[in-house]
Each structure stands twice: as C-alpha cells, then as structure tokens.
Amino acid sequence: MSAQPNLGMQVTTFENPLGIDGFEFVEFAAPQGQGEMLHDYFRKLGFTAVMQHKTRPITLYRQGGVNLLVNDDPDSFAADFAKAHGPSATGFAIRFKQPADHVYATVLGNGGEAITDKADSKAIDAPVIKGIGDCMLYLVDQYGAKGSAYTDFLPVQGADQNPVGFGLTFIDHLTHNLYFGNMAKWSEYYEKLFNFREIRYFDIKGAKTGLVSKAMTAPDGIVRIPLNESNDPKSQINEYLDAYKGEGIQHIACFTDDIYGTVEKMREAGVEFLDTPDAYFEVIDQRIPNHGEDVPRLARNKILIDADPETKQRKLLQIFTTNAIGPIFFEIIQRKGNEGFGEGNFQALFESIERDQMKRGVL
C-alpha cells in the first residue's frame, strides 16, 4: 500500500518534523469470552484475517490499506483495558518517516506520557505512549518499503495478504469523545506532541441535546482526529462516556472509492447502519445543485451527501453504522474533492443518533 492514500484531492499539509505518514492500525479487545463478536463483526465489514501472532492470540484483519488488530491475549494491557471499558479500541498506531525511537524521545520531551503498566504486552514491537483514555498510541516506523510492523506475526495459511474486501482503502479519521472541559487539554496534546492543527470547528444542536467538535489534523493532512465534547448529561457524547467508562475512540472512519458498492455489500453481510428520514433525500437537489449522484440509490442505502458551501462541487459521501463495539461505531466515507467531515451532515447525523436514543428510551 502506498504511504499517501489517494483522496482524489490536494490535502492541506504543513511542517512535519516527525514525518507523520498515516494510520497503521486500530487495536481492539473485548472482555474474556466476548472476543468472537469482534472477529464476526470485522468479517461482516469485509475484512480478512491475514496474519496471526506467532505465540499470542492476536489476529491482524486487513482490507485494502486498513489494518485492524483483535487482541485476545488474556494477560495483556489490552485485556485489562477491555475489562475496565468493555469491548473497546485499546490502541491505535500512527506511522512516522523518522525512526520510532527518535519519535518516542521527542514526543516524551514534548509532554507525552509513557505507559508503564504491562507495556511489554503490547501487540507489536514498537514504542508506545498514552493515547486517548490512556489507550496505547503506537509509534510505527516499519511499513511499506521500510518493512513490516508485524515481524512477530505469521501469514494465515491460504489468506490473500492484500484483500480488496468490500472496497475500504485506508483509515480516514478517528474521532475522540471527551469529558466536558477537556477539549483544550486534548487539542494541545496533539499540537505539542505531533504539530497537529485545528482545521474545523462545529457547534451542533439537536432537538434535545448538543455537542461541540474540533477537528485536529496532522501535518501530513491524512491523520485526522476530531474531538467531541458536550455539557448535556444526556447527549450522545455523554451516553458514550457512561457506557465506555471513560474517554476514547468514538468512531473509525474508513475511505472507499465506491461507497455505493461498499455499503451494499456490507448490508448484504448483515451490517446495520443509522437510518436517515426520506425527507433528507427529497431536498438534496436544492441543497446541492448539479451534484451528479444517483439519488434513488443514495436513498435506498441511506447514504448522506455534503458539498463545500463555496462551490457546491467539492463533495463528500458518508454513512455511519449503528454502535458496533460497545458504543464505538464505524463510518464509511468517500471524498470527491472535499477535505471536510460532512459539516452539512453533522446536523442530520446528530438528529439520527438522537432518534435512536429516543427509541432506546435514553432521551
């Protein structure tokens, strides 16, 4: 896989002293006896188990350039994290062009925190620091032409090592949910450690609740981490924090070059997506003139569409699964020249999740 994914557009980049170069993987775990649900769900999303750790029950799932680890090791940092949080994202990895040891020393000097508890039980041999909610943030320098981060893994017999799956190609962004008042802490964390910058800011209000979101982007323009917080105790952000017992990754957004085909295959495999009312699709032509999309197919699949407010031509298509791993869900996204996060859809998404909360009696 190439280091720089093809977004179909020119992304905004800036000074990149550590050489950030995309996401490598997200790691997941579940409490003992619940791990099979992770394997089942990733297969439904079109992933294939391509590698297995030589000595530990850790599986690498792959689809295009998206790597997901399932860590079933009962004596590990991941197992302890899942015991505290339930099914969860226990870590994620960022790639660096600079040597990982240099990155680690620099990041600690910038205010990063080392992990001391069971740090030797990490899933791969790479330096780690504390990430969101004290999960593991891996610093990876072995990828592409520089080697592999999975030197302690063996290929699964007969598995294609580069499966196309349902068409996902790379991790587009990871969204974090924060306790109210922690937005500045986490935005500064990413700024000081890695030279992230804020590129978007949203203040969303639904029928009953609201949230604030600040989108942070790394210097490579590819690693994007939106941060969410809400002062409403019944908001979807705080429902997540209660369910997860802390801050963490809210959703993982994966890019596709053909969102229609990807979503249709996922639906056929049993993946459930958030609903969108028919009224949303009835006004697309007025909201985004000359969009060129197949509206009946959009409506059938409940796919959202957005465009930049200036030209209405730089488009983005997206859809969100229902909660899949504890309160964590996935986003499927296709960018057609649009660097944003579906600002015009934030309201529609927020209201969709509110309706789901109402159905479940939370609101």
Secondary structure, DSSP 8 states (H G I E B T S, - for coil): --SS---SS-------TT-EEEEEEEEEE-STT-THHHHHHHHHTT-EEEEEESSSSEEEEEETTEEEEEE--SSSHHHHHHHHHSSEEEEEEEEESS-HHHHHHHHHHTT--B--TTGGG-SSSS-EEE-GGG-EEEEE---GGG--S-TTEEE-TT--SS--TTSEEEEEEEEEE--TT-HHHHHHHHHHHH--EEEEEEEEE-SS-EEEEEEEE-TTS--EEEEEE-S-TTSHHHHHHHHHTS-EEEEEEEEES-HHHHHHHHHHHT--B----HHHHHTHHHHSTT----HHHHHHHT-EEEE-TTTS-SEEEEEEB---BTTBEEEEEEEEB--S--HHHHHHHHHHHHHHHHHTT--
